[in-house]
Amino acid sequence: CVELASVHQSGVSNGGMFSYYMASQLADIFASIVPVAASPLIGFGDLPTIPMSLMDIHGINDDTIPIDVDHSEGEGPYDSVISYDGYYYEVKNDTIAKWAANCASGPEVLATDMDGETGWGCWVWSDCWGTSAEVVSCTADHGHDYPFGSIDAYIDGTNLMWAFMKSHTKPGM
């Protein structure tokens, strides 16, 4: 039996890029997405057509999928950033701003059990699209890695993602 109000999707790196794409193409299926170490390639970051929650996790020192121009090979077309291997990605702040544009409140600091660990911090925008949907952006002082992988605490990152997914059902269901 599948609880249709609680279908979630997550992926790391290319899988996280696919999370963003799936959100835009299959919005009627997912309650939330949790991309890790990922940004949409330019042209593939459309917003979902119906409300959906997002928890984005990205290391600020990621040079594989850079978070901003300061951590990239330079600025690309359409205000993108260039990765070391020549791909053009949306700047993380632009992606988050696009998702949060339909939120009534935020950003506010979101307290987690891992605050301060490897520079971890999260911000939340609430009441998105007039629903219970939220946009959460978390960063830490790591590179292209799973949250807390650099300190061998992978389960803590997984627990944070699971708590987010568990608390975000599809609005209106």
N, C-alpha and C positions, 0 to 999 in steps of 0.2 A: 504494500500500500504506500502510495506517495502522497505526502502532504503538499498539495499544489501551491499553497500560500508560502511554502518554505523551501523553494528550490533555489539554490545558490550556486555560484560559480567562482572559482579561483584558479589562478595560474601564476607561474613564476616566469619572468623573462618573456620569451615568445608566447608562453601560455597566458601571461598577463596582458600582452598586447591583444591576444585573441579574446580575452575577457571583455575588453573595451569594445571590440568589434561585435561580439555576441550580444552585448547589451544593446547595441544599436539595431541589430537585426532580429533579435528574439526577445524583445522587451516583455512580451506577454507571458513568457515562461519564468523569468528569474525575479526573485525578490531582491537580490543584491548581487554585486560582484565584488571581489577582493583581489585586484591585481597586485602583484608583488614585483618590484624591480622592473617596472614596465611603464611605457607610455605609448599612446597610439602613434603609429606612423602617420605622417601628414596624409590627409585624405581618408583616414580610417577611424576618425574619432568622433563620429556623429553621436549625438545624445540619444538615449532611448526615447521612444515615442510615448511612453507612459511612465509614471513615477517608479523609480528604482533607487535603492540605497547603494552607496559606494563607500568602500574603505580602501584607500590607496596607500600602499606601503612602499617607500622608496628610500634607499640610502643616498645621502647627499654626495657621497664620493664615487658614485657609479659612473664609470666612463664607458661602459658597454651600452647602456641606455641612459644617457646623461639627463640629469634633472633640470639643468639650466645651462646657459652658454658658458658660464665660468668653469664648468666641469666637462666641457665638450671640445671638439676640434674646431668649433666656430659656429657662426650663425648660418643657417641654411635658408632656403626660400620659405615664404609664408611665415616668417618669424619662428622657424623651427631651429632645432639644434642638430649638429652633425655628430654622429658617433664615430669612434675610432675606425670603424669599418665602412664608413661612408653612407650610413642610413640617415634619413631625416625624421626626427621625432618631434612631436608637440612638446613645448616647454611645459614642465609639470605645473607651474603656477597657472598657466593658461588653461590647461585641462581641468584643474580643480575649479578655477573661476567659472568656466563654462558650465560645469555640473552644479556649482553653488549659486549660479545666477538666479535660479528659481526658488531659493531658500529665503524664508522670512527672517531668520536670525543666524548670527555667527559672523566671523569665526569666534569660537570660544575654546579655551583649553579643555581638552578631554582628559581627565585623569585616568591612568591605567596602572596596573601593578608593576609595570616595567619603566615608569617615568624616570628619566635620568640615566638609565642603563645604556651604555654606549651612545649617549646623547639623544635617546629616544624621547619623542614628544608627539602628541596628537592634537589636532584641532578639529572641531565639529561645527557644521552648519546644519540647522534643524528646520523643521516645518517646510520641507521642500515640496514644491508643487501643491501646497495646501494640504499635505498629507503627513503621515508619520515618517516619511522617507528622510534620510540624513545623508550628508556627505562628510566623510572623515578622511583627513589626510594625516599620515604619520611618517615621520622621517627620523633618521638616526645617522650617526657617524660611521656608516659602513659603505661598502661598494656594492657591486652587483651580487647580492647575497640574500638569502632568506633571513627574516628578522632574527637577530641574536645568534646567527650562525657563527659569527666571529668569536663568540664566547661559549660555543657549544651548548647553547640553550634553545635549540630549535623548538622544543615543546612549548616554551613560553610564547613564541610567536604564533604557533598553531592555536594555543589557548585563547589568545586575544582575537584571532580571526573567528574562531568558533563562537566565542561570546558575542561578537558582532552579528554573525549570521543568525544565531539563535534568537537574538532580540529584534531582528528585522524581518518581519513577514511582508508579503506583498500588500501594499496599501489597498484598502477596499475589499479585502477577502476575509 
